[in-house]
């Protein structure tokens, strides 16, 4: 791993981590990177609790709403997350989860538009 890794979220760039001497590309990373593939249903949006756009979509279709953001927020408050380690970005996923829920709600629930 690079000594002081930086993260590249640019979707068109294959590099995920880099520093002055070393790069790691998507093909070398164990998990798919949501920041690079936010619209791919199978790529985790939450790496700690395994939410994907597909699982959020199923919930919206079944219940008419999404609860991933609220559920994850409660888990974070309880100290049950490890975003700094599990999320390739190295930080909290809640912003990405919120955006994903909003996007999917606008696509799936006409009243949300």
Secondary structure, 3 states (H helix, E strand, C coil): CCCCCEECCCCCCCEEEECCCCEEEHHHCCCCCHHHCCCCCCCEEECCCCEEHHHHHHHHHHHCCCCHHHHHHHHHHCCCCCHHHHCCCCCCCHHHHHHHHHHHHHHHCHHHC
